[in-house]
């Protein structure tokens, strides 16, 4: 694995943010790929497609919440480091 160049911001973006965003985009793609399935049914709420959509949206929410938590922890950490400098 190559070393990430830059400061803590660069490393945070590369190690945490990029990974979560890729996971979010993968979930979005899965949902988008079922668009035709959704439009071709009259009873969407009783289909496997609905269950998959529901599950994927829950996972999207969880990924977004984790992303927010990671950002909050990181901001807290760098704020503490800044405070120590002043």
C-alpha positions as protocol buffer text, in pm:
chain_id: "A"
residue {
  index: 1
  type: UNK
  ca { x: 0 y: 0 z: 0 }
}
residue {
  index: 2
  type: UNK
  ca { x: 130 y: 343 z: -86 }
}
residue {
  index: 3
  type: UNK
  ca { x: 180 y: 604 z: 180 }
}
residue {
  index: 4
  type: UNK
  ca { x: -70 y: 888 z: 178 }
}
residue {
  index: 5
  type: UNK
  ca { x: 108 y: 1217 z: 130 }
}
residue {
  index: 6
  type: UNK
  ca { x: -11 y: 1528 z: 307 }
}
residue {
  index: 7
  type: UNK
  ca { x: -124 y: 1623 z: 650 }
}
residue {
  index: 8
  type: UNK
  ca { x: -397 y: 1478 z: 873 }
}
residue {
  index: 9
  type: UNK
  ca { x: -673 y: 1628 z: 656 }
}
residue {
  index: 10
  type: UNK
  ca { x: -544 y: 1448 z: 347 }
}
residue {
  index: 11
  type: UNK
  ca { x: -513 y: 1121 z: 537 }
}
residue {
  index: 12
  type: UNK
  ca { x: -862 y: 1154 z: 684 }
}
residue {
  index: 13
  type: UNK
  ca { x: -1014 y: 1221 z: 342 }
}
residue {
  index: 14
  type: UNK
  ca { x: -830 y: 929 z: 186 }
}
residue {
  index: 15
  type: UNK
  ca { x: -882 y: 672 z: 464 }
}
residue {
  index: 16
  type: UNK
  ca { x: -1231 y: 758 z: 590 }
}
residue {
  index: 17
  type: UNK
  ca { x: -1423 y: 986 z: 358 }
}
residue {
  index: 18
  type: UNK
  ca { x: -1336 y: 828 z: 23 }
}
residue {
  index: 19
  type: UNK
  ca { x: -1417 y: 478 z: 149 }
}
residue {
  index: 20
  type: UNK
  ca { x: -1757 y: 581 z: 290 }
}
residue {
  index: 21
  type: UNK
  ca { x: -1845 y: 778 z: -23 }
}
residue {
  index: 22
  type: UNK
  ca { x: -1763 y: 477 z: -242 }
}
residue {
  index: 23
  type: UNK
  ca { x: -1987 y: 260 z: -24 }
}
residue {
  index: 24
  type: UNK
  ca { x: -2268 y: 518 z: -50 }
}
residue {
  index: 25
  type: UNK
  ca { x: -2230 y: 539 z: -428 }
}
residue {
  index: 26
  type: UNK
  ca { x: -2239 y: 158 z: -454 }
}
residue {
  index: 27
  type: UNK
  ca { x: -2569 y: 149 z: -261 }
}
residue {
  index: 28
  type: UNK
  ca { x: -2708 y: 427 z: -478 }
}
residue {
  index: 29
  type: UNK
  ca { x: -2615 y: 232 z: -791 }
}
residue {
  index: 30
  type: UNK
  ca { x: -2790 y: -81 z: -662 }
}
residue {
  index: 31
  type: UNK
  ca { x: -3106 y: 122 z: -603 }
}
residue {
  index: 32
  type: UNK
  ca { x: -3085 y: 292 z: -943 }
}
residue {
  index: 33
  type: UNK
  ca { x: -3040 y: -42 z: -1119 }
}
residue {
  index: 34
  type: UNK
  ca { x: -3379 y: -154 z: -986 }
}
residue {
  index: 35
  type: UNK
  ca { x: -3561 y: 147 z: -1135 }
}
residue {
  index: 36
  type: UNK
  ca { x: -3714 y: -58 z: -1417 }
}
residue {
  index: 37
  type: UNK
  ca { x: -3832 y: -319 z: -1168 }
}
residue {
  index: 38
  type: UNK
  ca { x: -4007 y: -49 z: -964 }
}
residue {
  index: 39
  type: UNK
  ca { x: -4177 y: 103 z: -1264 }
}
residue {
  index: 40
  type: UNK
  ca { x: -4304 y: -229 z: -1402 }
}
residue {
  index: 41
  type: UNK
  ca { x: -4501 y: -337 z: -1098 }
}
residue {
  index: 42
  type: UNK
  ca { x: -4845 y: -243 z: -976 }
}
residue {
  index: 43
  type: UNK
  ca { x: -4785 y: -387 z: -629 }
}
residue {
  index: 44
  type: UNK
  ca { x: -4441 y: -247 z: -545 }
}
residue {
  index: 45
  type: UNK
  ca { x: -4482 y: -273 z: -167 }
}
residue {
  index: 46
  type: UNK
  ca { x: -4525 y: -650 z: -189 }
}
residue {
  index: 47
  type: UNK
  ca { x: -4213 y: -717 z: -396 }
}
residue {
  index: 48
  type: UNK
  ca { x: -3859 y: -823 z: -327 }
}
residue {
  index: 49
  type: UNK
  ca { x: -3752 y: -501 z: -496 }
}
residue {
  index: 50
  type: UNK
  ca { x: -3927 y: -300 z: -221 }
}
residue {
  index: 51
  type: UNK
  ca { x: -3749 y: -504 z: 47 }
}
residue {
  index: 52
  type: UNK
  ca { x: -3414 y: -451 z: -124 }
}
residue {
  index: 53
  type: UNK
  ca { x: -3479 y: -77 z: -165 }
}
residue {
  index: 54
  type: UNK
  ca { x: -3585 y: -47 z: 197 }
}
residue {
  index: 55
  type: UNK
  ca { x: -3278 y: -236 z: 316 }
}
residue {
  index: 56
  type: UNK
  ca { x: -3042 y: -37 z: 95 }
}
residue {
  index: 57
  type: UNK
  ca { x: -3187 y: 295 z: 210 }
}
residue {
  index: 58
  type: UNK
  ca { x: -3140 y: 189 z: 572 }
}
residue {
  index: 59
  type: UNK
  ca { x: -2780 y: 106 z: 486 }
}
residue {
  index: 60
  type: UNK
  ca { x: -2741 y: 445 z: 315 }
}
residue {
  index: 61
  type: UNK
  ca { x: -2866 y: 614 z: 631 }
}
residue {
  index: 62
  type: UNK
  ca { x: -2626 y: 411 z: 844 }
}
residue {
  index: 63
  type: UNK
  ca { x: -2332 y: 493 z: 618 }
}
residue {
  index: 64
  type: UNK
  ca { x: -2422 y: 863 z: 624 }
}
residue {
  index: 65
  type: UNK
  ca { x: -2455 y: 857 z: 1004 }
}
residue {
  index: 66
  type: UNK
  ca { x: -2117 y: 687 z: 1033 }
}
residue {
  index: 67
  type: UNK
  ca { x: -1967 y: 944 z: 798 }
}
residue {
  index: 68
  type: UNK
  ca { x: -2105 y: 1224 z: 1017 }
}
residue {
  index: 69
  type: UNK
  ca { x: -1969 y: 1055 z: 1332 }
}
residue {
  index: 70
  type: UNK
  ca { x: -1627 y: 1013 z: 1172 }
}
residue {
  index: 71
  type: UNK
  ca { x: -1624 y: 1381 z: 1072 }
}
residue {
  index: 72
  type: UNK
  ca { x: -1732 y: 1491 z: 1420 }
}
residue {
  index: 73
  type: UNK
  ca { x: -1460 y: 1281 z: 1586 }
}
residue {
  index: 74
  type: UNK
  ca { x: -1199 y: 1412 z: 1347 }
}
residue {
  index: 75
  type: UNK
  ca { x: -1305 y: 1774 z: 1396 }
}
residue {
  index: 76
  type: UNK
  ca { x: -1297 y: 1725 z: 1772 }
}
residue {
  index: 77
  type: UNK
  ca { x: -948 y: 1577 z: 1753 }
}
residue {
  index: 78
  type: UNK
  ca { x: -802 y: 1853 z: 1537 }
}
residue {
  index: 79
  type: UNK
  ca { x: -976 y: 2119 z: 1748 }
}
residue {
  index: 80
  type: UNK
  ca { x: -808 y: 1976 z: 2058 }
}
residue {
  index: 81
  type: UNK
  ca { x: -473 y: 1982 z: 1880 }
}
residue {
  index: 82
  type: UNK
  ca { x: -532 y: 2345 z: 1775 }
}
residue {
  index: 83
  type: UNK
  ca { x: -626 y: 2441 z: 2131 }
}
residue {
  index: 84
  type: UNK
  ca { x: -303 y: 2291 z: 2261 }
}
residue {
  index: 85
  type: UNK
  ca { x: -106 y: 2505 z: 2017 }
}
residue {
  index: 86
  type: UNK
  ca { x: -261 y: 2831 z: 2144 }
}
